[in-house]
Amino acid sequence: MSSSSIAGFWSALRRVLFARAVPAMSALTLTVATTDADSQDTRSSAPALRRHARYWLDDGSLIVRAQDDIYKVHRTFLHRHSKVLASLSPSVDASVEHEKTVDGLVVVHIPDELEVRSEDFEALLEHLYHDAPLDGNATFPRIASVLRASSKDQLDFPAIHSLARDHLERIFPSGPAPSFYSEHAEEALTLAVKHDIPSIRKALYYSIATHSHDHDPDQDDASAAPHRPSLSPELAARCDALLEQLVAHFTPILFTVATAGHMACTDVFAEQWMPLVIQPALDDNGLCRPLETLERIIAIDWAAEGLCGECVQGKREEWRGEQRDVWERIDGWLL
């Protein structure tokens, strides 16, 4: 082989080797770049913690994290009230290494499994620091927040939890209360069941069961099961079952014309029972609400319709007895 041929051979070989090496180097470069990007995405996916506007105290000695909010508060003050907070250790999650300390203090993370909401922890602090203590003017949302956060299942502040229970019992009836309704009834029932507050459970069950269709203007069939997104399936099913029992019990009472001790008074009932009792009940779901419908029957001016005083008094006592009977039966229907 001539010298020129040998030179040409080596030149061609170098071109082939270079052409093969460039893609490999490019692939290596892309792999490193992708790995760096993944690392940045991991860091950016970590939640940004927010310092609480009010409870970031200059002389605080403990930083508590509830969800994505952090609070700088007084360690001995909180530990004295709550064994749960006193037992918590600083976070050891490597993915939030840079969030283990803030202002030189370790961050104590309330475990997610305790389900402590940030707004509930804030309401608890407002009570503890006397910024908005639970009193006679406390609203249901504030009472509910403190009740949850102070419970044994969450942060366990026994004295405060007992106080919150007392306030919850204050704002909801413990006995028959015709026409009682609260926009917070479903949440209150959930709390009353979870935290074992029996005094208000019956009134809440009755209110929810008998006002179910008031919140669904598109619901034409009063017998159809209502939608209760705020209740667990178990509680919703109990309310549905209670409503069925109430309707089954009260239907024959409503559609049976009342009688009186005197024939003339009985004739008044025969003439007025449909327009004064049955029709109004059909117009506003009164069949589903025996306590309210009986209260309306009691309130009718029967003397003006022609009943004697003796029969008016006797029938009103009878209808009051029907209300008490319904209320007492609810205990068995809820079993």
Stockholm file with secondary structure:
# STOCKHOLM 1.0

chainA/1-335         MSSSSIAGFWSALRRVLFARAVPAMSALTLTVATTDADSQDTRSSAPALRRHARYWLDDGSLIVRAQDDIYKVHRTFLHRHSKVLASLSPSVDASVEHEKTVDGLVVVHIPDELEVRSEDFEALLEHLYHDAPLDGNATFPRIASVLRASSKDQLDFPAIHSLARDHLERIFPSGPAPSFYSEHAEEALTLAVKHDIPSIRKALYYSIATHSHDHDPDQDDASAAPHRPSLSPELAARCDALLEQLVAHFTPILFTVATAGHMACTDVFAEQWMPLVIQPALDDNGLCRPLETLERIIAIDWAAEGLCGECVQGKREEWRGEQRDVWERIDGWLL
#=GR chainA/1-335 SS CCHHHHHHHHHHHHHHHHHHHHHHHHHHHHHHHHHHHHHHHHHHHSCCCEEEEEEECTTCCEEEEETTEEEEECHHHHHHHCHHHHHCCBCCCGGGGGGSEETTEEEEECCGGGCCCHHHHHHHHHHHTTSSCCCTTCCHHHHHHHHHHTSTTTTCCHHHHHHHHHHHHHHSCSSCCTTCCCTTHHHHHHHHHHTTCGGGHHHHHHHHHHTGGGGCTTCCCTTSCCCCTTSCHHHHHHHHHHHHHHHHHHHHHHHSCCCCSSHHHHHHHHHHHIIIIIHHHHHTTGGGCHHHHHHHHHHSCHHHHTCCHHHHHHHHHHHHHHHHHHHHHHHHHTC
#=GC SS_cons         CCHHHHHHHHHHHHHHHHHHHHHHHHHHHHHHHHHHHHHHHHHHHSCCCEEEEEEECTTCCEEEEETTEEEEECHHHHHHHCHHHHHCCBCCCGGGGGGSEETTEEEEECCGGGCCCHHHHHHHHHHHTTSSCCCTTCCHHHHHHHHHHTSTTTTCCHHHHHHHHHHHHHHSCSSCCTTCCCTTHHHHHHHHHHTTCGGGHHHHHHHHHHTGGGGCTTCCCTTSCCCCTTSCHHHHHHHHHHHHHHHHHHHHHHHSCCCCSSHHHHHHHHHHHIIIIIHHHHHTTGGGCHHHHHHHHHHSCHHHHTCCHHHHHHHHHHHHHHHHHHHHHHHHHTC
//
